[in-house]
Amino acid sequence: MWYVYFLQLRNGDVYVGSTNDLKRRFASHQAGQVLSTRAHVPAGLKSYVAVETEEHARELERYFKSGSGKAVALRRFIRSGAPTSTPVS
């Protein structure tokens, strides 16, 4: 299983990433081990999407980083008040 995930950073930005181990990746963000987010932790896991393949996850990640994909992500996964999936701890 692969995951596309959305983090709300301390500065208010949203980070989109993909991984096959969500708990490990979230922990690495929180520990400041990810260069692109280390200056803005702690971060909150807002939501994630589970898919079967790495290829599909990477395609979705690219889409959610695009202009129209950002709008969809903000509306559907970040600011809609929609419940997120099980929290990662």
Backbone as XML, in Angstrom:
<?xml version="1.0"?>
<chain id="A" units="angstrom">
  <residue number="1" name="MET">
    <atom name="N" x="0.833" y="-1.171" z="0.000"/>
    <atom name="CA" x="0.000" y="0.000" z="0.000"/>
    <atom name="C" x="0.886" y="1.245" z="0.000"/>
  </residue>
  <residue number="2" name="TRP">
    <atom name="N" x="0.504" y="2.241" z="-0.782"/>
    <atom name="CA" x="1.195" y="3.524" z="-0.867"/>
    <atom name="C" x="0.242" y="4.627" z="-0.435"/>
  </residue>
  <residue number="3" name="TYR">
    <atom name="N" x="0.813" y="5.717" z="0.058"/>
    <atom name="CA" x="0.026" y="6.812" z="0.599"/>
    <atom name="C" x="0.468" y="8.149" z="0.020"/>
  </residue>
  <residue number="4" name="VAL">
    <atom name="N" x="-0.493" y="8.985" z="-0.319"/>
    <atom name="CA" x="-0.251" y="10.392" z="-0.616"/>
    <atom name="C" x="-0.779" y="11.122" z="0.597"/>
  </residue>
  <residue number="5" name="TYR">
    <atom name="N" x="0.069" y="11.950" z="1.214"/>
    <atom name="CA" x="-0.316" y="12.562" z="2.482"/>
    <atom name="C" x="-0.188" y="14.077" z="2.428"/>
  </residue>
  <residue number="6" name="PHE">
    <atom name="N" x="-0.941" y="14.725" z="3.312"/>
    <atom name="CA" x="-0.994" y="16.181" z="3.374"/>
    <atom name="C" x="-0.635" y="16.623" z="4.788"/>
  </residue>
  <residue number="7" name="LEU">
    <atom name="N" x="0.432" y="17.408" z="4.906"/>
    <atom name="CA" x="0.847" y="17.942" z="6.189"/>
    <atom name="C" x="0.544" y="19.434" z="6.246"/>
  </residue>
  <residue number="8" name="GLN">
    <atom name="N" x="0.006" y="19.880" z="7.360"/>
    <atom name="CA" x="-0.154" y="21.313" z="7.609"/>
    <atom name="C" x="1.084" y="21.740" z="8.394"/>
  </residue>
  <residue number="9" name="LEU">
    <atom name="N" x="1.916" y="22.575" z="7.790"/>
    <atom name="CA" x="3.149" y="23.003" z="8.421"/>
    <atom name="C" x="2.895" y="24.144" z="9.399"/>
  </residue>
  <residue number="10" name="ARG">
    <atom name="N" x="3.836" y="24.374" z="10.278"/>
    <atom name="CA" x="3.718" y="25.402" z="11.302"/>
    <atom name="C" x="3.489" y="26.794" z="10.697"/>
  </residue>
  <residue number="11" name="ASN">
    <atom name="N" x="4.036" y="27.045" z="9.506"/>
    <atom name="CA" x="3.877" y="28.346" z="8.870"/>
    <atom name="C" x="2.569" y="28.453" z="8.071"/>
  </residue>
  <residue number="12" name="GLY">
    <atom name="N" x="1.737" y="27.411" z="8.124"/>
    <atom name="CA" x="0.448" y="27.425" z="7.437"/>
    <atom name="C" x="0.448" y="26.787" z="6.062"/>
  </residue>
  <residue number="13" name="ASP">
    <atom name="N" x="1.618" y="26.547" z="5.502"/>
    <atom name="CA" x="1.690" y="25.893" z="4.192"/>
    <atom name="C" x="1.260" y="24.436" z="4.297"/>
  </residue>
  <residue number="14" name="VAL">
    <atom name="N" x="0.910" y="23.882" z="3.157"/>
    <atom name="CA" x="0.556" y="22.463" z="3.076"/>
    <atom name="C" x="1.637" y="21.754" z="2.279"/>
  </residue>
  <residue number="15" name="TYR">
    <atom name="N" x="2.157" y="20.668" z="2.832"/>
    <atom name="CA" x="3.161" y="19.842" z="2.164"/>
    <atom name="C" x="2.470" y="18.571" z="1.677"/>
  </residue>
  <residue number="16" name="VAL">
    <atom name="N" x="2.753" y="18.186" z="0.443"/>
    <atom name="CA" x="2.209" y="16.955" z="-0.132"/>
    <atom name="C" x="3.374" y="16.013" z="-0.392"/>
  </residue>
  <residue number="17" name="GLY">
    <atom name="N" x="3.238" y="14.774" z="0.046"/>
    <atom name="CA" x="4.277" y="13.782" z="-0.190"/>
    <atom name="C" x="3.666" y="12.416" z="-0.418"/>
  </residue>
  <residue number="18" name="SER">
    <atom name="N" x="4.513" y="11.448" z="-0.730"/>
    <atom name="CA" x="4.036" y="10.071" z="-0.900"/>
    <atom name="C" x="5.058" y="9.127" z="-0.286"/>
  </residue>
  <residue number="19" name="THR">
    <atom name="N" x="4.559" y="7.999" z="0.191"/>
    <atom name="CA" x="5.413" y="7.026" z="0.866"/>
    <atom name="C" x="4.700" y="5.678" z="0.937"/>
  </residue>
  <residue number="20" name="ASN">
    <atom name="N" x="5.473" y="4.640" z="1.200"/>
    <atom name="CA" x="4.871" y="3.331" z="1.447"/>
    <atom name="C" x="4.861" y="3.003" z="2.941"/>
  </residue>
  <residue number="21" name="ASP">
    <atom name="N" x="5.376" y="3.909" z="3.768"/>
    <atom name="CA" x="5.386" y="3.723" z="5.222"/>
    <atom name="C" x="5.041" y="5.063" z="5.874"/>
  </residue>
  <residue number="22" name="LEU">
    <atom name="N" x="3.768" y="5.312" z="6.058"/>
    <atom name="CA" x="3.287" y="6.606" z="6.525"/>
    <atom name="C" x="3.774" y="6.938" z="7.932"/>
  </residue>
  <residue number="23" name="LYS">
    <atom name="N" x="3.761" y="5.970" z="8.824"/>
    <atom name="CA" x="4.231" y="6.235" z="10.197"/>
    <atom name="C" x="5.694" y="6.651" z="10.219"/>
  </residue>
  <residue number="24" name="ARG">
    <atom name="N" x="6.528" y="5.933" z="9.493"/>
    <atom name="CA" x="7.955" y="6.249" z="9.444"/>
    <atom name="C" x="8.180" y="7.621" z="8.829"/>
  </residue>
  <residue number="25" name="ARG">
    <atom name="N" x="7.502" y="7.905" z="7.732"/>
    <atom name="CA" x="7.704" y="9.175" z="7.037"/>
    <atom name="C" x="7.222" y="10.350" z="7.886"/>
  </residue>
  <residue number="26" name="PHE">
    <atom name="N" x="6.071" y="10.206" z="8.537"/>
    <atom name="CA" x="5.559" y="11.264" z="9.402"/>
    <atom name="C" x="6.551" y="11.523" z="10.547"/>
  </residue>
  <residue number="27" name="ALA">
    <atom name="N" x="7.080" y="10.463" z="11.138"/>
    <atom name="CA" x="8.057" y="10.609" z="12.215"/>
    <atom name="C" x="9.315" y="11.324" z="11.718"/>
  </residue>
  <residue number="28" name="SER">
    <atom name="N" x="9.749" y="11.035" z="10.500"/>
    <atom name="CA" x="10.943" y="11.696" z="9.971"/>
    <atom name="C" x="10.686" y="13.188" z="9.746"/>
  </residue>
  <residue number="29" name="HIS">
    <atom name="N" x="9.480" y="13.548" z="9.332"/>
    <atom name="CA" x="9.133" y="14.970" z="9.220"/>
    <atom name="C" x="9.196" y="15.626" z="10.595"/>
  </residue>
  <residue number="30" name="GLN">
    <atom name="N" x="8.569" y="14.997" z="11.584"/>
    <atom name="CA" x="8.507" y="15.573" z="12.924"/>
    <atom name="C" x="9.892" y="15.709" z="13.554"/>
  </residue>
  <residue number="31" name="ALA">
    <atom name="N" x="10.797" y="14.816" z="13.208"/>
    <atom name="CA" x="12.152" y="14.844" z="13.759"/>
    <atom name="C" x="13.056" y="15.833" z="13.024"/>
  </residue>
  <residue number="32" name="GLY">
    <atom name="N" x="12.532" y="16.507" z="12.014"/>
    <atom name="CA" x="13.330" y="17.474" z="11.264"/>
    <atom name="C" x="14.301" y="16.854" z="10.293"/>
  </residue>
  <residue number="33" name="GLN">
    <atom name="N" x="14.050" y="15.637" z="9.876"/>
    <atom name="CA" x="14.954" y="14.920" z="8.981"/>
    <atom name="C" x="14.635" y="15.132" z="7.503"/>
  </residue>
  <residue number="34" name="VAL">
    <atom name="N" x="13.564" y="15.875" z="7.203"/>
    <atom name="CA" x="13.179" y="16.127" z="5.811"/>
    <atom name="C" x="13.514" y="17.585" z="5.506"/>
  </residue>
  <residue number="35" name="LEU">
    <atom name="N" x="14.435" y="17.797" z="4.595"/>
    <atom name="CA" x="14.954" y="19.123" z="4.302"/>
    <atom name="C" x="13.854" y="20.135" z="3.987"/>
  </residue>
  <residue number="36" name="SER">
    <atom name="N" x="12.877" y="19.742" z="3.191"/>
    <atom name="CA" x="11.864" y="20.694" z="2.751"/>
    <atom name="C" x="10.867" y="21.084" z="3.833"/>
  </residue>
  <residue number="37" name="THR">
    <atom name="N" x="10.811" y="20.369" z="4.946"/>
    <atom name="CA" x="9.866" y="20.721" z="6.007"/>
    <atom name="C" x="10.534" y="21.029" z="7.339"/>
  </residue>
  <residue number="38" name="ARG">
    <atom name="N" x="11.815" y="20.788" z="7.475"/>
    <atom name="CA" x="12.464" y="20.873" z="8.792"/>
    <atom name="C" x="12.336" y="22.232" z="9.460"/>
  </residue>
  <residue number="39" name="ALA">
    <atom name="N" x="12.279" y="23.312" z="8.695"/>
    <atom name="CA" x="12.170" y="24.648" z="9.292"/>
    <atom name="C" x="10.749" y="24.956" z="9.763"/>
  </residue>
  <residue number="40" name="HIS">
    <atom name="N" x="9.802" y="24.081" z="9.438"/>
    <atom name="CA" x="8.395" y="24.380" z="9.713"/>
    <atom name="C" x="7.682" y="23.307" z="10.518"/>
  </residue>
  <residue number="41" name="VAL">
    <atom name="N" x="8.429" y="22.534" z="11.292"/>
    <atom name="CA" x="7.814" y="21.530" z="12.153"/>
    <atom name="C" x="7.619" y="22.123" z="13.540"/>
  </residue>
  <residue number="42" name="PRO">
    <atom name="N" x="6.686" y="21.643" z="14.318"/>
    <atom name="CA" x="5.905" y="20.435" z="14.070"/>
    <atom name="C" x="4.846" y="20.647" z="12.983"/>
  </residue>
  <residue number="43" name="ALA">
    <atom name="N" x="4.502" y="19.560" z="12.356"/>
    <atom name="CA" x="3.492" y="19.554" z="11.304"/>
    <atom name="C" x="2.355" y="18.627" z="11.729"/>
  </residue>
  <residue number="44" name="GLY">
    <atom name="N" x="1.181" y="18.928" z="11.238"/>
    <atom name="CA" x="0.038" y="18.069" z="11.528"/>
    <atom name="C" x="-0.367" y="17.281" z="10.293"/>
  </residue>
  <residue number="45" name="LEU">
    <atom name="N" x="-0.636" y="16.017" z="10.463"/>
    <atom name="CA" x="-1.125" y="15.196" z="9.364"/>
    <atom name="C" x="-2.599" y="15.510" z="9.184"/>
  </residue>
  <residue number="46" name="LYS">
    <atom name="N" x="-2.942" y="16.162" z="8.066"/>
    <atom name="CA" x="-4.324" y="16.569" z="7.833"/>
    <atom name="C" x="-5.153" y="15.453" z="7.211"/>
  </residue>
  <residue number="47" name="SER">
    <atom name="N" x="-4.553" y="14.721" z="6.281"/>
    <atom name="CA" x="-5.292" y="13.674" z="5.583"/>
    <atom name="C" x="-4.316" y="12.843" z="4.759"/>
  </residue>
  <residue number="48" name="TYR">
    <atom name="N" x="-4.795" y="11.703" z="4.302"/>
    <atom name="CA" x="-4.006" y="10.917" z="3.361"/>
    <atom name="C" x="-4.927" y="10.083" z="2.494"/>
  </residue>
  <residue number="49" name="VAL">
    <atom name="N" x="-4.382" y="9.672" z="1.360"/>
    <atom name="CA" x="-5.096" y="8.826" z="0.400"/>
    <atom name="C" x="-4.258" y="7.571" z="0.222"/>
  </residue>
  <residue number="50" name="ALA">
    <atom name="N" x="-4.870" y="6.418" z="0.355"/>
    <atom name="CA" x="-4.167" y="5.146" z="0.172"/>
    <atom name="C" x="-4.457" y="4.611" z="-1.229"/>
  </residue>
  <residue number="51" name="VAL">
    <atom name="N" x="-3.401" y="4.180" z="-1.910"/>
    <atom name="CA" x="-3.523" y="3.591" z="-3.247"/>
    <atom name="C" x="-2.661" y="2.328" z="-3.298"/>
  </residue>
  <residue number="52" name="GLU">
    <atom name="N" x="-2.870" y="1.539" z="-4.313"/>
    <atom name="CA" x="-2.186" y="0.246" z="-4.380"/>
    <atom name="C" x="-0.745" y="0.296" z="-4.859"/>
  </residue>
  <residue number="53" name="THR">
    <atom name="N" x="-0.425" y="1.232" z="-5.768"/>
    <atom name="CA" x="0.904" y="1.184" z="-6.376"/>
    <atom name="C" x="1.690" y="2.486" z="-6.175"/>
  </residue>
  <residue number="54" name="GLU">
    <atom name="N" x="2.995" y="2.360" z="-6.230"/>
    <atom name="CA" x="3.867" y="3.533" z="-6.156"/>
    <atom name="C" x="3.604" y="4.469" z="-7.326"/>
  </residue>
  <residue number="55" name="GLU">
    <atom name="N" x="3.421" y="3.911" z="-8.499"/>
    <atom name="CA" x="3.168" y="4.723" z="-9.690"/>
    <atom name="C" x="1.936" y="5.609" z="-9.511"/>
  </residue>
  <residue number="56" name="HIS">
    <atom name="N" x="0.864" y="5.030" z="-9.007"/>
    <atom name="CA" x="-0.364" y="5.800" z="-8.779"/>
    <atom name="C" x="-0.136" y="6.872" z="-7.711"/>
  </residue>
  <residue number="57" name="ALA">
    <atom name="N" x="0.583" y="6.532" z="-6.663"/>
    <atom name="CA" x="0.878" y="7.499" z="-5.603"/>
    <atom name="C" x="1.683" y="8.674" z="-6.153"/>
  </residue>
  <residue number="58" name="ARG">
    <atom name="N" x="2.692" y="8.396" z="-6.952"/>
    <atom name="CA" x="3.533" y="9.463" z="-7.520"/>
    <atom name="C" x="2.717" y="10.340" z="-8.471"/>
  </residue>
  <residue number="59" name="GLU">
    <atom name="N" x="1.821" y="9.732" z="-9.245"/>
    <atom name="CA" x="0.957" y="10.513" z="-10.140"/>
    <atom name="C" x="0.050" y="11.449" z="-9.341"/>
  </residue>
  <residue number="60" name="LEU">
    <atom name="N" x="-0.546" y="10.920" z="-8.289"/>
    <atom name="CA" x="-1.415" y="11.751" z="-7.451"/>
    <atom name="C" x="-0.622" y="12.859" z="-6.764"/>
  </residue>
  <residue number="61" name="GLU">
    <atom name="N" x="0.559" y="12.544" z="-6.278"/>
    <atom name="CA" x="1.399" y="13.553" z="-5.636"/>
    <atom name="C" x="1.691" y="14.695" z="-6.609"/>
  </residue>
  <residue number="62" name="ARG">
    <atom name="N" x="2.082" y="14.356" z="-7.840"/>
    <atom name="CA" x="2.346" y="15.388" z="-8.849"/>
    <atom name="C" x="1.094" y="16.217" z="-9.110"/>
  </residue>
  <residue number="63" name="TYR">
    <atom name="N" x="-0.052" y="15.553" z="-9.207"/>
    <atom name="CA" x="-1.305" y="16.265" z="-9.447"/>
    <atom name="C" x="-1.608" y="17.236" z="-8.308"/>
  </residue>
  <residue number="64" name="PHE">
    <atom name="N" x="-1.509" y="16.782" z="-7.065"/>
    <atom name="CA" x="-1.840" y="17.632" z="-5.925"/>
    <atom name="C" x="-0.842" y="18.775" z="-5.735"/>
  </residue>
  <residue number="65" name="LYS">
    <atom name="N" x="0.314" y="18.693" z="-6.372"/>
    <atom name="CA" x="1.281" y="19.794" z="-6.328"/>
    <atom name="C" x="1.064" y="20.777" z="-7.472"/>
  </residue>
  <residue number="66" name="SER">
    <atom name="N" x="0.184" y="20.437" z="-8.418"/>
    <atom name="CA" x="-0.115" y="21.334" z="-9.541"/>
    <atom name="C" x="-1.141" y="22.379" z="-9.110"/>
  </residue>
  <residue number="67" name="GLY">
    <atom name="N" x="-1.355" y="23.373" z="-9.937"/>
    <atom name="CA" x="-2.294" y="24.444" z="-9.614"/>
    <atom name="C" x="-3.702" y="23.955" z="-9.324"/>
  </residue>
  <residue number="68" name="SER">
    <atom name="N" x="-4.289" y="23.205" z="-10.238"/>
    <atom name="CA" x="-5.656" y="22.726" z="-10.016"/>
    <atom name="C" x="-5.705" y="21.663" z="-8.923"/>
  </residue>
  <residue number="69" name="GLY">
    <atom name="N" x="-4.645" y="20.860" z="-8.821"/>
    <atom name="CA" x="-4.591" y="19.845" z="-7.779"/>
    <atom name="C" x="-4.517" y="20.452" z="-6.391"/>
  </residue>
  <residue number="70" name="LYS">
    <atom name="N" x="-3.802" y="21.575" z="-6.240"/>
    <atom name="CA" x="-3.729" y="22.267" z="-4.951"/>
    <atom name="C" x="-5.112" y="22.731" z="-4.531"/>
  </residue>
  <residue number="71" name="ALA">
    <atom name="N" x="-5.870" y="23.264" z="-5.483"/>
    <atom name="CA" x="-7.223" y="23.744" z="-5.174"/>
    <atom name="C" x="-8.107" y="22.592" z="-4.720"/>
  </residue>
  <residue number="72" name="VAL">
    <atom name="N" x="-8.026" y="21.474" z="-5.398"/>
    <atom name="CA" x="-8.816" y="20.297" z="-5.016"/>
    <atom name="C" x="-8.399" y="19.809" z="-3.639"/>
  </residue>
  <residue number="73" name="ALA">
    <atom name="N" x="-7.106" y="19.714" z="-3.403"/>
    <atom name="CA" x="-6.614" y="19.234" z="-2.111"/>
    <atom name="C" x="-7.069" y="20.143" z="-0.977"/>
  </residue>
  <residue number="74" name="LEU">
    <atom name="N" x="-6.952" y="21.439" z="-1.172"/>
    <atom name="CA" x="-7.378" y="22.373" z="-0.128"/>
    <atom name="C" x="-8.866" y="22.233" z="0.158"/>
  </residue>
  <residue number="75" name="ARG">
    <atom name="N" x="-9.654" y="22.131" z="-0.881"/>
    <atom name="CA" x="-11.105" y="22.048" z="-0.721"/>
    <atom name="C" x="-11.549" y="20.704" z="-0.142"/>
  </residue>
  <residue number="76" name="ARG">
    <atom name="N" x="-10.961" y="19.636" z="-0.615"/>
    <atom name="CA" x="-11.430" y="18.296" z="-0.238"/>
    <atom name="C" x="-10.740" y="17.684" z="0.973"/>
  </residue>
  <residue number="77" name="PHE">
    <atom name="N" x="-9.449" y="17.967" z="1.147"/>
    <atom name="CA" x="-8.682" y="17.263" z="2.171"/>
    <atom name="C" x="-8.197" y="18.140" z="3.319"/>
  </residue>
  <residue number="78" name="ILE">
    <atom name="N" x="-8.059" y="19.433" z="3.085"/>
    <atom name="CA" x="-7.427" y="20.284" z="4.088"/>
    <atom name="C" x="-8.444" y="21.151" z="4.816"/>
  </residue>
  <residue number="79" name="ARG">
    <atom name="N" x="-9.234" y="21.915" z="4.089"/>
    <atom name="CA" x="-10.079" y="22.919" z="4.724"/>
    <atom name="C" x="-11.556" y="22.590" z="4.719"/>
  </residue>
  <residue number="80" name="SER">
    <atom name="N" x="-11.934" y="21.428" z="4.279"/>
    <atom name="CA" x="-13.351" y="21.091" z="4.182"/>
    <atom name="C" x="-13.963" y="20.702" z="5.520"/>
  </residue>
  <residue number="81" name="GLY">
    <atom name="N" x="-13.115" y="20.442" z="6.495"/>
    <atom name="CA" x="-13.626" y="19.932" z="7.746"/>
    <atom name="C" x="-13.926" y="18.446" z="7.659"/>
  </residue>
  <residue number="82" name="ALA">
    <atom name="N" x="-13.587" y="17.844" z="6.520"/>
    <atom name="CA" x="-13.810" y="16.413" z="6.352"/>
    <atom name="C" x="-12.929" y="15.653" z="7.320"/>
  </residue>
  <residue number="83" name="PRO">
    <atom name="N" x="-13.423" y="14.574" z="7.866"/>
    <atom name="CA" x="-12.591" y="13.804" z="8.799"/>
    <atom name="C" x="-11.363" y="13.252" z="8.115"/>
  </residue>
  <residue number="84" name="THR">
    <atom name="N" x="-10.282" y="13.236" z="8.833"/>
    <atom name="CA" x="-9.062" y="12.630" z="8.296"/>
    <atom name="C" x="-9.085" y="11.148" z="8.652"/>
  </residue>
  <residue number="85" name="SER">
    <atom name="N" x="-8.190" y="10.439" z="8.066"/>
    <atom name="CA" x="-8.065" y="9.026" z="8.370"/>
    <atom name="C" x="-7.415" y="8.862" z="9.737"/>
  </residue>
  <residue number="86" name="THR">
    <atom name="N" x="-7.195" y="7.641" z="10.145"/>
    <atom name="CA" x="-6.633" y="7.338" z="11.449"/>
    <atom name="C" x="-5.339" y="8.121" z="11.679"/>
  </residue>
  <residue number="87" name="PRO">
    <atom name="N" x="-5.212" y="8.815" z="12.810"/>
    <atom name="CA" x="-3.996" y="9.577" z="13.101"/>
    <atom name="C" x="-2.770" y="8.676" z="13.175"/>
  </residue>
  <residue number="88" name="VAL">
    <atom name="N" x="-1.648" y="9.219" z="12.791"/>
    <atom name="CA" x="-0.381" y="8.509" z="12.867"/>
    <atom name="C" x="0.344" y="8.987" z="14.113"/>
  </residue>
  <residue number="89" name="SER">
    <atom name="N" x="0.796" y="8.056" z="14.941"/>
    <atom name="CA" x="1.533" y="8.472" z="16.138"/>
    <atom name="C" x="2.828" y="7.712" z="16.269"/>
  </residue>
</chain>
